[in-house]
């Protein structure tokens, strides 16, 4: 390689990738130590809040402390786990116009899902009103969205399947952490978020129906994160706001669906949490499949335990 070519390559390569190996290893050790320290602090917050709640302490302070500790612990935990499993997904970057096109296709998919379920709900076998409608809504919107993008662009904007088994396994592990910590805490303080046999099979079905939508969402919005984290957060937030808006319209025009508007505020909070988790996971290892798996598991868990009114 000529000297001029080497200089051009160095200019095109981000500075952090030009660092010497010794500096990279040192920074990695510092990052691991920092994440481990924060993990211990946040787990301590959760443990203190959990012990006070199960001891019957009154007031919301201990409950909020435990919830905050569990949620905040996800950030250093995900970074440490991605580092431990050596996960670094293949990049599929998208530009701003790609995200806009994706959202336009999502609007069409949402409209088709609302129209179809106005007359027929394909997943009524779940036998829970909210889960019946929401699972069909998410699945149909994902299918229509993917078909339009594939017809127009010749590809589906899902993450590149690299380290797939490890990424899915890590997504399951991160969800299990939330289930063991946050789920048990909320079960003591409010409503049972743990599984019974009927809830467990509904959870598995809901995950399979929701996962394709989150693969599409994480595939393009996390690819957009290559151009900046703020852009990715805005893109992911816009997509999820479209989903919320579609459910709100469905609750207004679809007979017998008034109850759906009661849970939209809860769904907004869940989506905000998932956006934060996804941003951290992708920044730590470009693991969009892990983020999609975790998101689908969390939403399926909430729909099978917390959202249904029985």
C-alpha positions in Angstrom: 0.0 0.0 0.0 1.4 3.4 -0.9 1.9 6.1 1.6 -0.8 8.3 0.2 -3.3 5.4 0.3 -2.4 4.6 3.9 -3.0 8.3 4.9 -6.4 8.3 3.1 -7.4 5.1 4.9 -6.3 6.5 8.3 -8.4 9.6 7.7 -11.5 7.5 6.9 -11.0 5.3 9.9 -12.5 6.6 13.2 -9.9 7.6 15.7 -10.9 5.0 18.3 -10.0 2.2 15.9 -6.5 3.7 15.4 -5.6 3.3 19.0 -2.8 0.9 19.9 -3.8 -2.5 21.2 -2.4 -1.8 24.7 -4.6 1.3 25.1 -7.6 -0.6 23.8 -7.1 -3.4 26.3 -6.6 -0.9 29.1 -9.8 1.0 28.2 -11.7 -2.3 28.1 -10.5 -3.2 31.6 -11.6 0.2 32.9 -15.0 -0.1 31.2 -15.5 -3.6 32.7 -14.6 -2.4 36.2 -16.9 0.6 35.9 -19.8 -1.5 34.7 -19.2 -4.0 37.4 -19.2 -1.3 40.1 -22.4 0.2 38.8 -24.0 -3.3 38.7 -23.2 -3.9 42.3 -24.6 -0.5 43.3 -27.8 -1.0 41.4 -28.3 -4.6 42.6 -27.8 -3.2 46.2 -30.6 -0.7 45.5 -32.8 -3.5 44.3 -32.0 -5.8 47.2 -32.7 -3.1 49.8 -36.0 -2.1 48.2 -37.0 -5.8 47.8 -36.3 -6.7 51.4 -38.3 -3.7 52.7 -41.3 -4.5 50.4 -41.5 -8.2 51.4 -41.1 -7.1 55.1 -44.4 -5.1 54.7 -42.9 -1.6 54.7 -45.6 0.9 53.7 -45.0 3.6 51.2 -43.8 3.7 47.6 -40.2 4.8 48.3 -38.9 1.3 48.8 -40.9 -0.1 45.8 -39.5 2.7 43.6 -36.0 2.1 44.9 -36.2 -1.6 44.0 -37.7 -0.9 40.6 -35.1 1.7 39.8 -32.3 -0.7 40.9 -33.5 -3.5 38.7 -34.0 -1.3 35.6 -30.7 0.6 36.0 -28.8 -2.7 36.6 -29.8 -3.7 33.0 -27.4 -1.2 31.5 -24.1 -2.3 33.0 -25.3 -5.9 33.0 -26.0 -5.9 29.2 -22.6 -4.3 28.5 -20.8 -6.9 30.6 -22.8 -9.7 29.1 -22.1 -8.6 25.5 -18.4 -8.3 26.4 -18.3 -11.7 28.0 -20.0 -13.4 25.1 -17.9 -11.4 22.6 -20.9 -10.3 20.6 -20.4 -7.7 17.9 -23.1 -7.9 15.3 -22.6 -7.1 11.6 -23.6 -3.6 10.7 -26.4 -2.8 8.2 -26.5 1.0 8.3 -29.5 3.0 7.1 -29.9 6.6 6.3 -32.6 9.1 7.3 -34.6 8.6 4.1 -34.6 4.9 4.8 -36.1 5.4 8.2 -38.8 7.8 6.8 -39.7 5.2 4.1 -39.8 2.5 6.8 -42.3 4.6 8.8 -44.5 5.3 5.8 -44.6 1.5 5.2 -45.4 1.0 8.8 -48.4 3.4 8.5 -49.7 1.3 5.7 -49.2 -1.9 7.7 -50.9 -0.4 10.7 -53.9 0.7 8.6 -54.2 -2.8 7.0 -54.0 -4.4 10.5 -56.8 -2.2 11.8 -59.0 -2.8 8.7 -58.5 -6.6 8.9 -59.2 -6.9 12.6 -62.3 -4.7 12.3 -64.0 -7.7 10.7 -61.8 -10.6 11.8 -59.3 -11.3 14.6 -57.0 -14.1 13.5 -55.5 -14.9 16.9 -58.7 -15.2 19.1 -57.4 -18.6 20.3 -55.3 -16.8 22.9 -58.6 -16.1 24.8 -57.5 -12.8 26.3 -59.1 -9.7 24.8 -56.1 -7.4 24.8 -53.7 -10.1 23.8 -56.0 -11.3 21.0 -56.2 -7.9 19.4 -52.6 -6.7 20.0 -50.9 -9.9 18.8 -52.8 -9.7 15.5 -52.2 -6.0 15.2 -48.4 -6.4 15.7 -48.1 -9.5 13.5 -50.2 -8.2 10.5 -48.5 -4.8 10.6 -45.1 -6.5 10.5 -46.0 -8.8 7.6 -47.4 -5.9 5.5 -44.5 -3.7 6.3 -41.9 -6.3 5.4 -43.7 -7.2 2.1 -43.9 -3.5 1.0 -40.2 -2.9 1.8 -39.2 -6.2 0.1 -41.2 -5.4 -3.0 -39.9 -1.8 -3.3 -36.3 -2.3 -2.0 -35.7 -6.0 -2.7 -34.8 -6.6 1.0 -36.3 -6.9 4.4 -34.7 -4.4 6.9 -34.0 -7.0 9.6 -30.6 -7.4 11.3 -28.0 -9.5 9.6 -28.1 -12.9 11.2 -24.6 -13.2 12.6 -23.9 -14.8 16.0 -27.7 -15.4 16.0 -27.8 -18.2 18.6 -25.6 -16.3 21.0 -27.6 -13.1 20.5 -31.0 -14.8 21.1 -29.6 -16.6 24.1 -28.3 -13.3 25.6 -31.7 -11.7 25.0 -33.3 -14.5 26.9 -30.8 -14.1 29.8 -31.4 -10.4 30.1 -35.1 -10.9 30.2 -34.7 -13.6 32.8 -32.9 -11.1 34.9 -35.8 -8.7 34.7 -38.3 -11.6 35.4 -36.3 -12.7 38.5 -35.8 -9.2 39.9 -38.5 -6.8 38.7 -41.2 -9.5 38.2 -40.8 -10.9 41.8 -40.7 -7.4 43.3 -43.9 -6.3 41.6 -45.6 -9.6 42.4 -45.1 -8.9 46.1 -46.2 -5.3 45.9 -48.9 -5.2 43.3 -50.0 -7.9 40.8 -48.6 -11.3 40.1 -46.1 -11.1 37.2 -45.1 -14.7 37.6 -46.2 -17.4 35.2 -48.9 -20.0 35.6 -49.3 -22.8 33.0 -52.0 -20.8 31.0 -49.9 -17.6 31.1 -46.8 -19.5 30.1 -48.2 -20.9 26.9 -49.8 -17.6 26.0 -46.4 -15.9 26.6 -44.7 -18.3 24.2 -47.3 -17.7 21.5 -47.2 -13.9 22.0 -43.4 -13.9 21.7 -43.5 -15.7 18.4 -46.1 -13.3 17.0 -44.4 -10.1 18.3 -40.8 -10.9 17.5 -40.9 -10.3 13.7 -42.1 -6.7 14.3 -39.2 -6.0 16.7 -36.7 -7.5 14.3 -37.9 -5.0 11.7 -37.9 -2.2 14.2 -34.5 -2.9 15.6 -33.0 -3.8 12.2 -33.5 -0.4 10.7 -33.5 1.9 13.7 -30.4 0.4 15.3 -28.7 0.5 11.9 -29.6 4.2 11.9 -27.6 4.4 15.2 -24.5 4.1 13.1 -25.1 7.8 12.2 -25.8 8.8 15.8 -27.5 7.6 19.0 -29.9 10.5 19.1 -31.1 9.8 15.6 -31.7 6.1 16.5 -33.7 7.0 19.6 -35.8 9.5 17.6 -36.4 6.9 14.8 -37.3 4.1 17.3 -39.5 6.5 19.2 -41.3 7.6 16.1 -42.0 4.0 15.0 -43.4 3.1 18.4 -45.5 6.3 18.6 -47.1 5.2 15.3 -47.9 1.8 16.8 -49.5 3.6 19.8 -51.5 5.9 17.5 -52.7 3.0 15.5 -54.0 1.3 18.7 -55.7 4.5 19.8 -57.5 4.8 16.4 -58.5 1.1 16.6 -60.0 1.7 20.1 -62.0 4.6 18.8 -63.5 2.9 15.6 -63.5 -0.8 16.4 -66.7 -2.1 18.2 -66.0 -3.5 21.6 -62.4 -2.3 21.8 -62.9 0.6 24.2 -61.0 -1.2 26.9 -57.8 -1.0 24.9 -57.4 2.8 25.5 -57.0 2.0 29.2 -53.6 0.3 28.7 -52.0 2.6 26.2 -50.2 4.7 28.9 -48.7 1.4 30.3 -47.6 0.5 26.7 -45.9 3.9 26.3 -43.9 3.3 29.4 -42.9 -0.2 28.3 -41.8 1.1 24.9 -39.7 3.9 26.4 -38.0 1.3 28.5 -37.3 -0.9 25.5 -35.9 2.0 23.5 -33.4 2.7 26.3 -32.4 -0.9 26.6 -32.0 -1.2 22.8 -29.9 1.8 22.5 -27.5 0.6 25.2 -27.3 -3.0 23.8 -26.6 -1.8 20.3 -24.0 0.7 21.5 -22.2 -2.0 23.4 -22.1 -4.6 20.7 -24.3 -3.8 17.7 -26.5 -6.7 18.9 -29.8 -5.7 17.3 -31.1 -9.3 17.4 -30.5 -9.4 21.2 -32.4 -6.1 21.5 -35.3 -7.4 19.4 -35.5 -10.6 21.4 -35.4 -8.8 24.7 -38.1 -6.4 23.6 -40.4 -9.1 22.3 -40.0 -11.1 25.5 -40.7 -8.1 27.7 -43.8 -7.1 25.8 -45.1 -10.7 25.6 -44.5 -11.1 29.3 -46.5 -8.0 30.1 -49.3 -8.9 27.8 -49.6 -12.4 29.2 -49.5 -11.4 32.9 -50.1 -7.7 33.5 -52.2 -6.3 30.6 -54.9 -8.9 30.4 -58.0 -8.0 32.5 -59.3 -11.3 33.8 
